[in-house]
Amino acid sequence: IRSANDSSSDVAIYNSRAHGFLPKAPIKRGNVLETLAPLWLARYPQQAGSEADSQSQRSRADSMSTQSLESFSSLNDFIVATPIEIIQSVKEIDSLFSKGSIGEDWDIIWEKLHVLKGDLLTLHVGSKVISAVGMINSFRELNSNEQLLERWNLFRENISHWLHNSEE
C-alpha cells in the first residue's frame, strides 16, 4: 500500500504498482478499520469455505475490532511513548556512544536513533518534538566521530532538560 496524493493520476499509478493506496489526508481514528479493511481483504482474501463460516468469521472479527477499539478511551494512549521509555532509549544510545567505537557501532546507533525518533513523534509537545526530530535527522550530515559525539551530548542534554521540565 502506498500513500498517494489525491490526484486521479497518482492514484491510478499507485493502484497499478501497489496493492492499494492511502490518501495523504489523515485518517480519522474511527475510520481506520473501514479504510484498511477493503485493502486487506483484497490482498488476503478469505479461504474457501461455506458462506456461513465466512460471514461468521467476519462478524466475529468486526465484533472483536469494535470491542477492542471501544475498550480504549483513546487509541493514542495505547501507542504514545512514555517519558520512561524515552529515557531508557536515550540511556541505551548513550551507552553505545560511551563505548568509543562510534564508527563501528553507527548502524546500531542510527537504528536506535530512528526508533527514538518514532517514539518522540508519538508525543504531542509541538516545537520540542520537532526540534528533537530535526537533531536526530542532522546526525546523518556529520562526518566525524567527534562531531557525532558532540551532537549526541547536546541532544541528550536537551532531551534530559525537556523531560525534566515537563514533569514540573
C-alpha positions as CSV (number, residue, x, y, z in Angstrom):
1,I,0.0,0.0,0.0
2,R,1.3,3.4,-0.9
3,S,0.5,6.8,0.4
4,A,-0.7,8.8,-2.6
5,N,-1.5,12.3,-3.4
6,D,-5.2,12.6,-4.1
7,S,-4.9,13.4,-7.8
8,S,-6.5,10.7,-10.0
9,S,-3.3,10.2,-12.0
10,D,-1.3,9.5,-8.8
11,V,-4.0,7.1,-7.5
12,A,-4.0,5.3,-10.9
13,I,-0.2,4.9,-10.8
14,Y,-0.2,3.7,-7.3
15,N,-3.0,1.2,-7.9
16,S,-1.2,-0.2,-10.9
17,R,2.1,-0.7,-8.9
18,A,0.9,-1.5,-5.4
19,H,-2.0,-3.3,-3.7
20,G,-3.7,-0.1,-2.8
21,F,-3.2,3.5,-1.6
22,L,-3.9,5.6,1.4
23,P,-4.8,9.3,0.9
24,K,-2.4,11.9,2.2
25,A,-5.1,13.3,4.4
26,P,-5.1,12.0,8.0
27,I,-7.5,9.1,8.6
28,K,-9.8,9.7,11.5
29,R,-9.4,7.3,14.3
30,G,-12.9,5.9,13.9
31,N,-12.3,5.2,10.2
32,V,-9.1,3.3,10.3
33,L,-10.6,-0.1,10.1
34,E,-13.1,1.0,7.4
35,T,-10.2,2.4,5.4
36,L,-7.8,-0.6,5.7
37,A,-10.2,-3.5,5.7
38,P,-11.1,-3.4,2.0
39,L,-7.4,-3.2,1.1
40,W,-6.5,-6.0,3.5
41,L,-9.3,-8.3,2.2
42,A,-8.4,-7.6,-1.4
43,R,-4.8,-8.6,-0.7
44,Y,-5.6,-11.5,1.6
45,P,-8.9,-13.0,0.5
46,Q,-10.8,-15.3,2.8
47,Q,-10.1,-19.0,2.4
48,A,-12.6,-21.0,0.5
49,G,-15.3,-22.3,2.8
50,S,-19.0,-22.1,3.4
51,E,-20.7,-18.7,3.2
52,A,-22.0,-19.1,6.7
53,D,-18.5,-19.7,8.0
54,S,-17.2,-16.7,6.2
55,Q,-20.0,-14.5,7.5
56,S,-19.5,-15.8,11.0
57,Q,-15.7,-15.1,10.9
58,R,-16.3,-11.6,9.5
59,S,-18.9,-10.9,12.2
60,R,-16.6,-12.2,14.9
61,A,-13.7,-10.1,13.6
62,D,-15.9,-7.0,13.3
63,S,-17.1,-7.5,16.8
64,M,-13.6,-8.0,18.2
65,S,-12.3,-5.0,16.4
66,T,-15.1,-2.8,17.6
67,Q,-14.8,-4.0,21.1
68,S,-11.1,-3.6,21.2
69,L,-11.3,-0.1,19.9
70,E,-14.1,0.8,22.2
71,S,-12.2,-0.5,25.2
72,F,-9.5,2.1,24.8
73,S,-10.6,5.6,25.8
74,S,-8.1,6.8,23.3
75,L,-6.0,4.9,20.8
76,N,-3.2,7.4,21.3
77,D,-3.0,6.4,25.0
78,F,-2.1,2.9,23.7
79,I,0.7,4.0,21.3
80,V,2.2,7.1,22.9
81,A,5.7,6.6,24.3
82,T,6.2,7.4,27.9
83,P,9.0,9.6,29.3
84,I,10.4,6.5,31.0
85,E,10.6,4.8,27.6
86,I,12.3,7.8,26.1
87,I,14.8,8.0,28.9
88,Q,15.6,4.2,28.5
89,S,16.2,4.7,24.8
90,V,18.5,7.6,25.4
91,K,20.4,5.6,28.0
92,E,20.8,2.7,25.5
93,I,22.1,5.0,22.8
94,D,24.4,6.8,25.3
95,S,26.0,3.5,26.3
96,L,26.8,2.9,22.6
97,F,28.4,6.4,22.3
98,S,30.3,5.8,25.5
99,K,32.0,2.7,24.1
100,G,34.0,4.9,21.9
101,S,33.6,2.9,18.8
102,I,31.0,5.1,17.1
103,G,32.1,4.3,13.6
104,E,31.9,0.6,14.2
105,D,28.5,0.9,16.0
106,W,27.0,3.5,13.7
107,D,24.4,1.2,12.1
108,I,23.1,0.1,15.5
109,I,23.2,3.7,16.8
110,W,21.3,5.0,13.8
111,E,18.7,2.3,14.1
112,K,18.2,3.2,17.8
113,L,18.0,6.9,17.0
114,H,15.4,6.1,14.3
115,V,13.3,4.2,16.8
116,L,13.7,7.1,19.3
117,K,12.6,9.5,16.6
118,G,9.4,7.4,16.1
119,D,8.8,7.3,19.9
120,L,9.2,11.1,20.1
121,L,6.8,11.6,17.2
122,T,4.0,9.9,19.3
123,L,4.3,12.7,21.8
124,H,2.2,15.9,21.4
125,V,4.6,18.5,22.6
126,G,5.0,20.5,19.4
127,S,8.1,22.5,18.8
128,K,10.2,20.4,21.2
129,V,9.4,17.2,19.3
130,I,10.2,19.0,16.0
131,S,13.5,20.2,17.3
132,A,14.5,16.8,18.7
133,V,13.5,15.1,15.4
134,G,15.5,17.7,13.5
135,M,18.5,17.0,15.6
136,I,18.2,13.3,15.0
137,N,18.0,13.9,11.3
138,S,21.1,16.1,11.4
139,F,23.2,13.2,12.6
140,R,23.3,11.9,9.0
141,E,25.1,15.1,7.9
142,L,28.0,14.6,10.3
143,N,31.3,13.1,9.2
144,S,33.5,12.5,12.2
145,N,33.1,10.6,15.5
146,E,33.9,13.9,17.3
147,Q,31.0,15.7,15.6
148,L,28.6,12.8,16.2
149,L,29.6,12.7,19.9
150,E,29.3,16.4,20.3
151,R,25.8,16.4,18.7
152,W,24.8,13.4,20.8
153,N,25.8,15.2,24.0
154,L,23.8,18.2,23.0
155,F,20.8,16.1,22.0
156,R,21.0,14.1,25.3
157,E,21.1,17.3,27.4
158,N,18.2,18.8,25.5
159,I,16.1,15.7,26.0
160,S,17.0,15.4,29.6
161,H,16.2,19.1,30.2
162,W,12.9,18.8,28.3
163,L,11.7,15.7,30.1
164,H,12.8,17.1,33.5
165,N,10.9,20.4,32.8
166,S,7.8,18.6,31.5
167,E,7.5,16.8,34.9
168,E,7.3,20.0,36.8
